[in-house]
Amino acid sequence: MGNELPKGWRYVKLSDLAEIQSGGTPSRSNSSYWNGNIPWVKISDIKGKYITETEEFITEEGMSNSSAKMFERGTIIFSIFATIGKVAILDIDATTNQALVGLKNNNQIDKTFLVYALTELSERISNLGKGVAQKNINISILKEVKIPLPPLEEQKQIAEKLDKLFDQIESIKKSTERIPELLKNFRQQILTYAVTGKLTDSDLNSWEKTFIGNIGKVKGGKRLPKGEELVEHNTGFPYIRARDLKEGTVLTKNLMYLLPETQEKIKNYIVNTDDVYITIVGAKIGDAGIIPSTMNNANLTENAAKITDLSEKVIPQYLALWLQAPICQMEILQSIKSAAQGKLALSRINKLSVYIPPLEQQQEIVSKINSLFNELKTLEMRYNYLCEILDKLPQAILNKAFKGEFSK
């Protein structure tokens, strides 16, 4: 291993610490093997420190006609195929599939300590895999894996400390898991306040109520001509797909392009800077935003529409916010429900309601929204950073534990 261990520690092969046996899988072609009462554990059942239940059960006949064998409660289960290194303790008597092995530890090693040791070593064990893309390891490889082993009493102390630390990490994760939902709800509340006058202390009754078709022209995009394909290299003719229309703008990370001869065939279906877009089919119907200057003259997918040639009494940034707001999204949802094919037709976009405040108030609303959304984005970035730390923290703690730093 090459790493110096603390005094009293030693490296011991896993085969000297545990009895290792593989699982087995009854034939799927015989349905009578799969309606029994014997729990059959697979990799997806490993969801925490303990395996407490499984969704599939086999019969005694299935057991006897396969290499499957029973593992008693307390057996350590370790995955050796596909997702290598997932580990947990059986909290039920069960059998396992061929992607898993069961480890019955002896009196040299504390069971919880061994689970943490295998977890800490899982990445290195995975790299020992053979075959295509290192997708599996065999038992002979697993038997040769060496575990850093302190005296038994010290193992128990380390395991107790790790239990406490991992419980604290899990508690933090649970306390923060609602943050994305809270940020989303706050964003929707801000939009509602913005388009109902509350954000600017304005009287909604003084705003003009009209329809989209009265303040701009709604035009559709165009699908690729039959037989034509998009290319990844920049031809100078970007093609905006529905998946690119996110976060109120056009994302360019995975942008695709038209060949010049293809663009010539659909050259009339382009967007211009500050056109307002709205998606009209798919899972994200109603996503809206602004076409940035970098996408001026880009071609638009048939799965979205543009609102162009806007009236002088409305600025595009405000209209995009209106379309994103819950009050308009609810109307869009009702339009989709009444449509035969779950599509937001151009005629229905024309009939969508819109409340228009004076231009000065529109500009104030856009400015305040941008400021608030920037703050929300900062909070979201901090949340994502926290998640990254929490995801990396367990392995960092394990590394310290198995270098003996918990004993110092």
TORLOZA-249031 format. One record per residue (C-alpha): residue number from 0; residue in three letters; x, y, z. Coordinates in Angstrom, 2 decimals. Layout:
<recs>
+------+------+---------+---------+---------+
: fike : rovo :      px :      py :      pz :
+------+------+---------+---------+---------+
:  NUM :  ALA :       X :       Y :       Z :
...
+------+------+---------+---------+---------+
</recs>
This chain:
<recs>
+------+------+---------+---------+---------+
: fike : rovo :      px :      py :      pz :
+------+------+---------+---------+---------+
:    0 :  MET :    0.00 :    0.00 :    0.00 :
:    1 :  GLY :    2.93 :    2.33 :    0.60 :
:    2 :  ASN :    1.23 :    4.38 :    3.34 :
:    3 :  GLU :    2.70 :    4.52 :    6.84 :
:    4 :  LEU :    0.21 :    3.42 :    9.48 :
:    5 :  PRO :   -0.05 :    4.57 :   13.09 :
:    6 :  LYS :    1.57 :    2.46 :   15.77 :
:    7 :  GLY :   -0.37 :   -0.73 :   16.42 :
:    8 :  TRP :   -2.08 :   -0.72 :   13.01 :
:    9 :  ARG :   -1.44 :   -3.26 :   10.27 :
:   10 :  TYR :   -2.65 :   -4.08 :    6.77 :
:   11 :  VAL :   -4.71 :   -7.26 :    6.57 :
:   12 :  LYS :   -6.17 :   -8.91 :    3.48 :
:   13 :  LEU :   -9.94 :   -8.85 :    3.36 :
:   14 :  SER :  -10.02 :  -12.65 :    2.96 :
:   15 :  ASP :   -8.38 :  -12.92 :    6.39 :
:   16 :  LEU :  -11.05 :  -10.73 :    7.96 :
:   17 :  ALA :  -14.24 :  -11.97 :    6.35 :
:   18 :  GLU :  -15.79 :  -14.95 :    4.61 :
:   19 :  ILE :  -16.66 :  -13.77 :    1.10 :
:   20 :  GLN :  -19.44 :  -15.40 :   -0.94 :
:   21 :  SER :  -21.13 :  -14.30 :   -4.17 :
:   22 :  GLY :  -24.85 :  -14.10 :   -4.74 :
:   23 :  GLY :  -26.90 :  -15.72 :   -7.47 :
:   24 :  THR :  -29.84 :  -15.02 :   -9.74 :
:   25 :  PRO :  -32.68 :  -17.47 :  -10.47 :
:   26 :  SER :  -33.75 :  -17.69 :  -14.12 :
:   27 :  ARG :  -36.01 :  -14.83 :  -15.15 :
:   28 :  SER :  -37.63 :  -17.06 :  -17.76 :
:   29 :  ASN :  -39.29 :  -19.15 :  -15.04 :
:   30 :  SER :  -41.91 :  -16.95 :  -13.42 :
:   31 :  SER :  -42.54 :  -19.50 :  -10.66 :
:   32 :  TYR :  -39.13 :  -18.60 :   -9.21 :
:   33 :  TRP :  -40.23 :  -14.99 :   -8.63 :
:   34 :  ASN :  -43.39 :  -15.15 :   -6.56 :
:   35 :  GLY :  -42.01 :  -16.39 :   -3.27 :
:   36 :  ASN :  -41.31 :  -14.85 :    0.13 :
:   37 :  ILE :  -37.50 :  -14.88 :    0.26 :
:   38 :  PRO :  -36.13 :  -11.29 :   -0.01 :
:   39 :  TRP :  -33.82 :  -10.93 :   -3.02 :
:   40 :  VAL :  -31.43 :   -7.96 :   -2.74 :
:   41 :  LYS :  -29.95 :   -6.06 :   -5.68 :
:   42 :  ILE :  -27.66 :   -3.03 :   -5.99 :
:   43 :  SER :  -30.55 :   -0.54 :   -6.09 :
:   44 :  ASP :  -31.62 :   -1.75 :   -2.63 :
:   45 :  ILE :  -28.41 :   -0.32 :   -1.14 :
:   46 :  LYS :  -29.61 :    3.13 :   -0.12 :
:   47 :  GLY :  -27.99 :    3.67 :    3.25 :
:   48 :  LYS :  -25.99 :    1.99 :    5.96 :
:   49 :  TYR :  -28.59 :   -0.78 :    6.34 :
:   50 :  ILE :  -30.68 :   -2.78 :    3.88 :
:   51 :  THR :  -34.08 :   -3.03 :    5.53 :
:   52 :  GLU :  -36.30 :   -4.07 :    2.62 :
:   53 :  THR :  -36.37 :   -5.19 :   -0.99 :
:   54 :  GLU :  -38.96 :   -5.10 :   -3.76 :
:   55 :  GLU :  -38.39 :   -8.59 :   -5.18 :
:   56 :  PHE :  -38.83 :  -12.04 :   -3.64 :
:   57 :  ILE :  -37.94 :  -15.51 :   -4.83 :
:   58 :  THR :  -39.09 :  -19.04 :   -3.96 :
:   59 :  GLU :  -37.30 :  -22.00 :   -2.43 :
:   60 :  GLU :  -37.42 :  -23.57 :   -5.88 :
:   61 :  GLY :  -35.68 :  -20.51 :   -7.30 :
:   62 :  MET :  -33.00 :  -20.81 :   -4.63 :
:   63 :  SER :  -32.33 :  -24.47 :   -5.35 :
:   64 :  ASN :  -32.15 :  -23.94 :   -9.12 :
:   65 :  SER :  -29.53 :  -21.19 :   -8.97 :
:   66 :  SER :  -26.33 :  -20.26 :   -7.18 :
:   67 :  ALA :  -28.33 :  -18.04 :   -4.84 :
:   68 :  LYS :  -27.72 :  -18.58 :   -1.14 :
:   69 :  MET :  -29.13 :  -17.12 :    2.05 :
:   70 :  PHE :  -27.27 :  -14.44 :    3.97 :
:   71 :  GLU :  -28.30 :  -13.84 :    7.55 :
:   72 :  ARG :  -29.07 :  -10.49 :    9.12 :
:   73 :  GLY :  -25.82 :   -8.65 :    9.87 :
:   74 :  THR :  -24.01 :   -9.78 :    6.74 :
:   75 :  ILE :  -22.14 :   -6.98 :    4.94 :
:   76 :  ILE :  -23.21 :   -6.66 :    1.30 :
:   77 :  PHE :  -20.72 :   -5.26 :   -1.25 :
:   78 :  SER :  -21.37 :   -4.55 :   -4.96 :
:   79 :  ILE :  -18.86 :   -5.94 :   -7.46 :
:   80 :  PHE :  -20.57 :   -5.13 :  -10.78 :
:   81 :  ALA :  -21.52 :   -1.88 :  -12.58 :
:   82 :  THR :  -21.66 :    0.43 :   -9.54 :
:   83 :  ILE :  -18.69 :   -1.07 :   -7.72 :
:   84 :  GLY :  -18.16 :   -0.38 :   -4.03 :
:   85 :  LYS :  -21.67 :    0.24 :   -2.69 :
:   86 :  VAL :  -21.77 :   -1.28 :    0.76 :
:   87 :  ALA :  -24.36 :   -1.84 :    3.49 :
:   88 :  ILE :  -25.34 :   -4.20 :    6.27 :
:   89 :  LEU :  -28.28 :   -6.58 :    5.86 :
:   90 :  ASP :  -30.97 :   -5.82 :    8.42 :
:   91 :  ILE :  -33.00 :   -8.78 :    7.14 :
:   92 :  ASP :  -32.29 :  -12.39 :    6.19 :
:   93 :  ALA :  -32.01 :  -12.31 :    2.40 :
:   94 :  THR :  -30.37 :  -13.63 :   -0.72 :
:   95 :  THR :  -28.55 :  -11.43 :   -3.25 :
:   96 :  ASN :  -28.00 :  -11.24 :   -6.99 :
:   97 :  GLN :  -24.76 :  -11.99 :   -8.83 :
:   98 :  ALA :  -23.65 :   -8.36 :   -8.73 :
:   99 :  LEU :  -23.21 :   -8.53 :   -4.96 :
:  100 :  VAL :  -21.13 :  -10.45 :   -2.44 :
:  101 :  GLY :  -21.80 :  -11.12 :    1.20 :
:  102 :  LEU :  -19.07 :  -10.70 :    3.82 :
:  103 :  LYS :  -19.37 :  -12.44 :    7.18 :
:  104 :  ASN :  -16.74 :  -10.80 :    9.35 :
:  105 :  ASN :  -14.81 :  -12.57 :   12.10 :
:  106 :  ASN :  -13.91 :  -11.44 :   15.60 :
:  107 :  GLN :  -10.81 :   -9.53 :   14.43 :
:  108 :  ILE :  -12.79 :   -6.62 :   13.06 :
:  109 :  ASP :  -15.77 :   -4.54 :   14.13 :
:  110 :  LYS :  -18.61 :   -4.80 :   11.60 :
:  111 :  THR :  -19.30 :   -1.06 :   11.36 :
:  112 :  PHE :  -15.58 :   -0.33 :   11.08 :
:  113 :  LEU :  -15.36 :   -2.77 :    8.15 :
:  114 :  VAL :  -18.28 :   -1.07 :    6.39 :
:  115 :  TYR :  -16.55 :    2.30 :    6.68 :
:  116 :  ALA :  -13.21 :    0.80 :    5.62 :
:  117 :  LEU :  -14.77 :   -0.68 :    2.47 :
:  118 :  THR :  -16.52 :    2.62 :    1.76 :
:  119 :  GLU :  -13.23 :    4.50 :    2.04 :
:  120 :  LEU :  -11.55 :    1.98 :   -0.29 :
:  121 :  SER :  -14.44 :    1.73 :   -2.77 :
:  122 :  GLU :  -12.92 :    4.03 :   -5.41 :
:  123 :  ARG :   -9.58 :    2.20 :   -5.35 :
:  124 :  ILE :  -11.36 :   -1.16 :   -5.39 :
:  125 :  SER :  -13.36 :   -0.01 :   -8.41 :
:  126 :  ASN :  -10.14 :    0.81 :  -10.26 :
:  127 :  LEU :   -9.04 :   -2.81 :   -9.83 :
:  128 :  GLY :  -11.90 :   -3.95 :  -12.05 :
:  129 :  LYS :  -11.20 :   -5.81 :  -15.25 :
:  130 :  GLY :  -13.04 :   -5.94 :  -18.57 :
:  131 :  VAL :  -14.64 :   -3.26 :  -20.69 :
:  132 :  ALA :  -14.61 :    0.14 :  -18.97 :
:  133 :  GLN :  -13.73 :   -1.61 :  -15.69 :
:  134 :  LYS :  -17.34 :   -2.50 :  -15.01 :
:  135 :  ASN :  -16.78 :   -5.34 :  -12.57 :
:  136 :  ILE :  -14.37 :   -7.04 :  -10.23 :
:  137 :  ASN :  -14.25 :  -10.69 :   -9.22 :
:  138 :  ILE :  -14.03 :  -12.25 :   -5.79 :
:  139 :  SER :  -10.37 :  -13.17 :   -6.16 :
:  140 :  ILE :   -9.53 :   -9.46 :   -6.55 :
:  141 :  LEU :  -11.72 :   -8.52 :   -3.60 :
:  142 :  LYS :  -10.02 :  -11.11 :   -1.38 :
:  143 :  GLU :   -6.63 :   -9.47 :   -1.96 :
:  144 :  VAL :   -7.80 :   -5.99 :   -0.94 :
:  145 :  LYS :   -5.93 :   -4.86 :    2.17 :
:  146 :  ILE :   -7.69 :   -3.14 :    5.06 :
:  147 :  PRO :   -5.80 :   -0.83 :    7.48 :
:  148 :  LEU :   -6.57 :   -2.46 :   10.80 :
:  149 :  PRO :   -6.10 :   -0.94 :   14.28 :
:  150 :  PRO :   -6.72 :   -2.91 :   17.51 :
:  151 :  LEU :  -10.36 :   -3.95 :   18.00 :
:  152 :  GLU :  -11.14 :   -1.42 :   20.74 :
:  153 :  GLU :   -9.78 :    1.40 :   18.58 :
:  154 :  GLN :  -11.87 :    0.15 :   15.63 :
:  155 :  LYS :  -15.00 :    0.54 :   17.75 :
:  156 :  GLN :  -14.01 :    4.06 :   18.83 :
:  157 :  ILE :  -13.38 :    5.11 :   15.22 :
:  158 :  ALA :  -16.67 :    3.57 :   14.09 :
:  159 :  GLU :  -18.56 :    5.47 :   16.81 :
:  160 :  LYS :  -16.95 :    8.78 :   15.80 :
:  161 :  LEU :  -17.77 :    8.14 :   12.13 :
:  162 :  ASP :  -21.36 :    7.29 :   13.01 :
:  163 :  LYS :  -21.76 :   10.63 :   14.80 :
:  164 :  LEU :  -20.11 :   12.63 :   12.02 :
:  165 :  PHE :  -22.11 :   10.95 :    9.26 :
:  166 :  ASP :  -25.33 :   11.45 :   11.21 :
:  167 :  GLN :  -24.50 :   15.16 :   11.48 :
:  168 :  ILE :  -23.84 :   15.39 :    7.73 :
:  169 :  GLU :  -27.15 :   13.64 :    7.00 :
:  170 :  SER :  -28.94 :   16.00 :    9.37 :
:  171 :  ILE :  -27.48 :   19.04 :    7.57 :
:  172 :  LYS :  -28.50 :   17.61 :    4.20 :
:  173 :  LYS :  -32.07 :   17.09 :    5.38 :
:  174 :  SER :  -32.27 :   20.58 :    6.81 :
:  175 :  THR :  -31.15 :   22.13 :    3.51 :
:  176 :  GLU :  -32.96 :   19.91 :    1.00 :
:  177 :  ARG :  -35.97 :   22.28 :    0.84 :
:  178 :  ILE :  -33.84 :   25.28 :   -0.14 :
:  179 :  PRO :  -34.30 :   24.83 :   -3.93 :
:  180 :  GLU :  -38.08 :   24.67 :   -3.49 :
:  181 :  LEU :  -38.05 :   27.76 :   -1.24 :
:  182 :  LEU :  -35.97 :   29.70 :   -3.78 :
:  183 :  LYS :  -38.31 :   28.66 :   -6.58 :
:  184 :  ASN :  -41.39 :   29.71 :   -4.60 :
:  185 :  PHE :  -39.77 :   33.03 :   -3.70 :
:  186 :  ARG :  -39.00 :   33.64 :   -7.38 :
:  187 :  GLN :  -42.63 :   33.01 :   -8.28 :
:  188 :  GLN :  -43.80 :   35.34 :   -5.53 :
:  189 :  ILE :  -41.50 :   38.09 :   -6.79 :
:  190 :  LEU :  -42.91 :   37.69 :  -10.31 :
:  191 :  THR :  -46.47 :   37.84 :   -8.99 :
:  192 :  TYR :  -45.71 :   41.02 :   -7.06 :
:  193 :  ALA :  -44.04 :   42.49 :  -10.14 :
:  194 :  VAL :  -46.98 :   42.04 :  -12.52 :
:  195 :  THR :  -49.69 :   43.01 :  -10.05 :
:  196 :  GLY :  -48.21 :   46.36 :   -9.00 :
:  197 :  LYS :  -47.13 :   45.32 :   -5.48 :
:  198 :  LEU :  -43.41 :   45.44 :   -6.25 :
:  199 :  THR :  -43.63 :   49.12 :   -7.23 :
:  200 :  ASP :  -46.60 :   50.18 :   -5.05 :
:  201 :  SER :  -48.61 :   50.78 :   -8.19 :
:  202 :  ASP :  -52.38 :   50.71 :   -8.70 :
:  203 :  LEU :  -53.16 :   47.72 :  -10.92 :
:  204 :  ASN :  -56.43 :   49.37 :  -11.98 :
:  205 :  SER :  -54.40 :   52.05 :  -13.72 :
:  206 :  TRP :  -52.65 :   49.50 :  -15.93 :
:  207 :  GLU :  -53.89 :   48.69 :  -19.40 :
:  208 :  LYS :  -55.38 :   45.22 :  -19.81 :
:  209 :  THR :  -55.10 :   43.79 :  -23.30 :
:  210 :  PHE :  -54.00 :   40.70 :  -25.21 :
:  211 :  ILE :  -50.62 :   39.61 :  -26.60 :
:  212 :  GLY :  -51.93 :   39.83 :  -30.16 :
:  213 :  ASN :  -52.67 :   43.53 :  -29.66 :
:  214 :  ILE :  -49.11 :   44.45 :  -28.69 :
:  215 :  GLY :  -46.99 :   42.27 :  -30.96 :
:  216 :  LYS :  -46.86 :   39.69 :  -33.74 :
:  217 :  VAL :  -46.73 :   36.01 :  -32.77 :
:  218 :  LYS :  -44.78 :   33.89 :  -35.25 :
:  219 :  GLY :  -43.67 :   30.27 :  -35.16 :
:  220 :  GLY :  -40.30 :   28.69 :  -35.80 :
:  221 :  LYS :  -39.53 :   26.06 :  -38.41 :
:  222 :  ARG :  -38.54 :   22.41 :  -38.24 :
:  223 :  LEU :  -35.61 :   21.10 :  -40.25 :
:  224 :  PRO :  -36.50 :   20.18 :  -43.83 :
:  225 :  LYS :  -36.84 :   16.43 :  -44.37 :
:  226 :  GLY :  -33.46 :   14.74 :  -44.73 :
:  227 :  GLU :  -31.48 :   17.69 :  -43.31 :
:  228 :  GLU :  -29.41 :   17.47 :  -40.13 :
:  229 :  LEU :  -27.83 :   19.81 :  -37.62 :
:  230 :  VAL :  -24.06 :   19.90 :  -37.13 :
:  231 :  GLU :  -21.94 :   20.67 :  -34.07 :
:  232 :  HIS :  -19.33 :   22.91 :  -35.74 :
:  233 :  ASN :  -20.05 :   26.61 :  -36.08 :
:  234 :  THR :  -21.26 :   27.32 :  -39.61 :
:  235 :  GLY :  -22.39 :   30.82 :  -38.74 :
:  236 :  PHE :  -26.04 :   29.69 :  -38.76 :
:  237 :  PRO :  -27.13 :   28.72 :  -35.22 :
:  238 :  TYR :  -30.35 :   26.77 :  -34.81 :
:  239 :  ILE :  -32.13 :   27.39 :  -31.50 :
:  240 :  ARG :  -33.80 :   24.26 :  -30.10 :
:  241 :  ALA :  -36.33 :   24.20 :  -27.26 :
:  242 :  ARG :  -33.65 :   22.77 :  -24.95 :
:  243 :  ASP :  -31.54 :   25.90 :  -25.55 :
:  244 :  LEU :  -34.33 :   28.19 :  -24.35 :
:  245 :  LYS :  -33.75 :   28.33 :  -20.60 :
:  246 :  GLU :  -33.17 :   30.79 :  -17.76 :
:  247 :  GLY :  -34.87 :   33.56 :  -19.72 :
:  248 :  THR :  -32.27 :   33.49 :  -22.50 :
:  249 :  VAL :  -30.61 :   31.20 :  -25.07 :
:  250 :  LEU :  -27.99 :   28.84 :  -23.65 :
:  251 :  THR :  -25.08 :   28.32 :  -26.02 :
:  252 :  LYS :  -23.20 :   25.47 :  -24.32 :
:  253 :  ASN :  -24.50 :   22.73 :  -26.64 :
:  254 :  LEU :  -25.69 :   24.87 :  -29.52 :
:  255 :  MET :  -26.18 :   23.21 :  -32.91 :
:  256 :  TYR :  -25.87 :   24.75 :  -36.36 :
:  257 :  LEU :  -27.38 :   24.60 :  -39.83 :
:  258 :  LEU :  -25.43 :   23.97 :  -42.99 :
:  259 :  PRO :  -25.61 :   27.00 :  -45.32 :
:  260 :  GLU :  -27.75 :   25.16 :  -47.86 :
:  261 :  THR :  -30.18 :   24.11 :  -45.09 :
:  262 :  GLN :  -30.42 :   27.62 :  -43.72 :
:  263 :  GLU :  -31.26 :   28.92 :  -47.17 :
:  264 :  LYS :  -34.39 :   26.75 :  -47.17 :
:  265 :  ILE :  -35.70 :   28.11 :  -43.83 :
:  266 :  LYS :  -34.12 :   31.57 :  -43.83 :
:  267 :  ASN :  -37.41 :   33.30 :  -43.13 :
:  268 :  TYR :  -37.78 :   31.68 :  -39.70 :
:  269 :  ILE :  -35.25 :   33.66 :  -37.72 :
:  270 :  VAL :  -35.25 :   35.65 :  -34.50 :
:  271 :  ASN :  -33.85 :   39.08 :  -33.78 :
:  272 :  THR :  -32.31 :   40.70 :  -30.72 :
:  273 :  ASP :  -34.92 :   41.40 :  -28.02 :
:  274 :  ASP :  -37.61 :   39.23 :  -29.59 :
:  275 :  VAL :  -39.56 :   37.49 :  -26.84 :
:  276 :  TYR :  -39.63 :   33.70 :  -27.12 :
:  277 :  ILE :  -42.03 :   31.16 :  -25.64 :
:  278 :  THR :  -41.88 :   27.36 :  -25.91 :
:  279 :  ILE :  -45.08 :   25.79 :  -27.23 :
:  280 :  VAL :  -44.62 :   22.00 :  -26.91 :
:  281 :  GLY :  -42.78 :   19.54 :  -24.68 :
:  282 :  ALA :  -42.30 :   19.24 :  -20.95 :
:  283 :  LYS :  -41.49 :   22.93 :  -20.50 :
:  284 :  ILE :  -44.35 :   24.56 :  -22.39 :
:  285 :  GLY :  -44.55 :   28.25 :  -21.55 :
:  286 :  ASP :  -40.86 :   28.88 :  -20.84 :
:  287 :  ALA :  -40.26 :   32.46 :  -21.90 :
:  288 :  GLY :  -37.40 :   34.88 :  -22.24 :
:  289 :  ILE :  -35.46 :   37.29 :  -24.45 :
:  290 :  ILE :  -33.36 :   36.59 :  -27.53 :
:  291 :  PRO :  -29.87 :   37.98 :  -26.76 :
:  292 :  SER :  -27.85 :   39.97 :  -29.32 :
:  293 :  THR :  -25.52 :   36.99 :  -29.80 :
:  294 :  MET :  -28.45 :   35.06 :  -31.34 :
:  295 :  ASN :  -29.56 :   37.79 :  -33.74 :
:  296 :  ASN :  -30.67 :   36.18 :  -37.05 :
:  297 :  ALA :  -30.51 :   32.64 :  -35.59 :
:  298 :  ASN :  -33.12 :   30.14 :  -36.77 :
:  299 :  LEU :  -35.84 :   29.12 :  -34.32 :
:  300 :  THR :  -37.21 :   25.63 :  -33.70 :
:  301 :  GLU :  -40.83 :   24.80 :  -34.54 :
:  302 :  ASN :  -41.26 :   23.97 :  -30.84 :
:  303 :  ALA :  -41.16 :   27.64 :  -29.89 :
:  304 :  ALA :  -42.67 :   30.90 :  -31.02 :
:  305 :  LYS :  -41.44 :   34.47 :  -31.04 :
:  306 :  ILE :  -43.30 :   37.67 :  -30.19 :
:  307 :  THR :  -41.86 :   40.42 :  -32.34 :
:  308 :  ASP :  -42.60 :   43.93 :  -33.63 :
:  309 :  LEU :  -43.74 :   44.97 :  -30.17 :
:  310 :  SER :  -45.82 :   48.06 :  -29.57 :
:  311 :  GLU :  -43.95 :   51.12 :  -28.28 :
:  312 :  LYS :  -45.93 :   50.92 :  -25.05 :
:  313 :  VAL :  -44.27 :   47.71 :  -23.89 :
:  314 :  ILE :  -40.63 :   46.74 :  -23.47 :
:  315 :  PRO :  -39.64 :   43.13 :  -24.27 :
:  316 :  GLN :  -38.03 :   42.49 :  -20.87 :
:  317 :  TYR :  -41.30 :   43.28 :  -19.10 :
:  318 :  LEU :  -43.33 :   41.10 :  -21.48 :
:  319 :  ALA :  -40.96 :   38.18 :  -20.87 :
:  320 :  LEU :  -41.44 :   38.59 :  -17.10 :
:  321 :  TRP :  -45.20 :   38.70 :  -17.57 :
:  322 :  LEU :  -45.12 :   35.42 :  -19.51 :
:  323 :  GLN :  -43.02 :   33.81 :  -16.74 :
:  324 :  ALA :  -45.32 :   35.01 :  -13.96 :
:  325 :  PRO :  -47.75 :   32.53 :  -12.30 :
:  326 :  ILE :  -50.78 :   34.59 :  -13.38 :
:  327 :  CYS :  -49.90 :   34.08 :  -17.06 :
:  328 :  GLN :  -48.55 :   30.55 :  -16.59 :
:  329 :  MET :  -51.94 :   29.53 :  -15.16 :
:  330 :  GLU :  -53.67 :   30.88 :  -18.24 :
:  331 :  ILE :  -51.18 :   29.03 :  -20.45 :
:  332 :  LEU :  -51.86 :   25.82 :  -18.54 :
:  333 :  GLN :  -55.61 :   26.21 :  -19.09 :
:  334 :  SER :  -55.00 :   26.77 :  -22.81 :
:  335 :  ILE :  -52.91 :   23.62 :  -23.04 :
:  336 :  LYS :  -55.51 :   21.52 :  -21.20 :
:  337 :  SER :  -58.19 :   22.54 :  -23.67 :
:  338 :  ALA :  -55.93 :   21.87 :  -26.66 :
:  339 :  ALA :  -56.31 :   18.58 :  -28.53 :
:  340 :  GLN :  -52.59 :   17.74 :  -28.64 :
:  341 :  GLY :  -51.23 :   19.49 :  -25.55 :
:  342 :  LYS :  -49.74 :   22.27 :  -27.66 :
:  343 :  LEU :  -49.79 :   26.02 :  -27.13 :
:  344 :  ALA :  -51.06 :   27.16 :  -30.51 :
:  345 :  LEU :  -50.02 :   30.55 :  -31.90 :
:  346 :  SER :  -53.67 :   31.63 :  -31.91 :
:  347 :  ARG :  -53.87 :   30.91 :  -28.18 :
:  348 :  ILE :  -50.73 :   32.96 :  -27.51 :
:  349 :  ASN :  -52.38 :   35.88 :  -29.29 :
:  350 :  LYS :  -55.32 :   35.61 :  -26.87 :
:  351 :  LEU :  -53.23 :   35.51 :  -23.68 :
:  352 :  SER :  -54.01 :   38.40 :  -21.33 :
:  353 :  VAL :  -51.39 :   40.96 :  -20.37 :
:  354 :  TYR :  -51.40 :   43.88 :  -17.90 :
:  355 :  ILE :  -49.28 :   46.79 :  -19.10 :
:  356 :  PRO :  -48.12 :   49.51 :  -16.70 :
:  357 :  PRO :  -46.65 :   52.81 :  -17.96 :
:  358 :  LEU :  -43.19 :   52.46 :  -19.56 :
:  359 :  GLU :  -41.43 :   54.09 :  -16.61 :
:  360 :  GLN :  -42.94 :   51.52 :  -14.24 :
:  361 :  GLN :  -42.05 :   48.67 :  -16.62 :
:  362 :  GLN :  -38.42 :   49.77 :  -16.52 :
:  363 :  GLU :  -38.54 :   50.02 :  -12.73 :
:  364 :  ILE :  -40.06 :   46.53 :  -12.49 :
:  365 :  VAL :  -37.41 :   45.03 :  -14.78 :
:  366 :  SER :  -34.62 :   46.73 :  -12.82 :
:  367 :  LYS :  -35.92 :   45.49 :   -9.45 :
:  368 :  ILE :  -36.56 :   41.99 :  -10.76 :
:  369 :  ASN :  -33.04 :   41.75 :  -12.20 :
:  370 :  SER :  -31.56 :   42.84 :   -8.87 :
:  371 :  LEU :  -33.66 :   40.37 :   -6.87 :
:  372 :  PHE :  -33.01 :   37.51 :   -9.30 :
:  373 :  ASN :  -29.28 :   38.17 :   -9.08 :
:  374 :  GLU :  -29.51 :   37.82 :   -5.32 :
:  375 :  LEU :  -31.45 :   34.57 :   -5.73 :
:  376 :  LYS :  -28.81 :   33.31 :   -8.15 :
:  377 :  THR :  -26.11 :   34.07 :   -5.57 :
:  378 :  LEU :  -28.06 :   32.13 :   -2.94 :
:  379 :  GLU :  -28.49 :   29.24 :   -5.37 :
:  380 :  MET :  -24.76 :   29.20 :   -6.11 :
:  381 :  ARG :  -24.00 :   29.14 :   -2.38 :
:  382 :  TYR :  -26.46 :   26.28 :   -1.92 :
:  383 :  ASN :  -24.85 :   24.30 :   -4.75 :
:  384 :  TYR :  -21.41 :   24.95 :   -3.25 :
:  385 :  LEU :  -22.66 :   23.68 :    0.11 :
:  386 :  CYS :  -24.00 :   20.54 :   -1.58 :
:  387 :  GLU :  -20.62 :   19.95 :   -3.20 :
:  388 :  ILE :  -18.89 :   20.26 :    0.17 :
:  389 :  LEU :  -21.38 :   17.91 :    1.84 :
:  390 :  ASP :  -20.94 :   15.37 :   -0.98 :
:  391 :  LYS :  -17.14 :   15.44 :   -0.67 :
:  392 :  LEU :  -17.01 :   15.62 :    3.12 :
:  393 :  PRO :  -17.70 :   11.91 :    3.87 :
:  394 :  GLN :  -14.76 :   10.71 :    1.77 :
:  395 :  ALA :  -12.48 :   13.37 :    3.28 :
:  396 :  ILE :  -13.51 :   12.26 :    6.78 :
:  397 :  LEU :  -12.94 :    8.60 :    5.90 :
:  398 :  ASN :   -9.50 :    9.38 :    4.51 :
:  399 :  LYS :   -8.51 :   10.99 :    7.78 :
:  400 :  ALA :  -10.04 :    8.18 :    9.84 :
:  401 :  PHE :   -8.12 :    5.45 :    8.02 :
:  402 :  LYS :   -4.84 :    7.30 :    8.20 :
:  403 :  GLY :   -5.18 :    7.07 :   11.96 :
:  404 :  GLU :   -5.83 :   10.81 :   12.45 :
:  405 :  PHE :   -8.86 :   10.10 :   14.64 :
:  406 :  SER :   -6.55 :    8.36 :   17.06 :
:  407 :  LYS :   -4.17 :   11.28 :   17.50 :
+------+------+---------+---------+---------+
</recs>
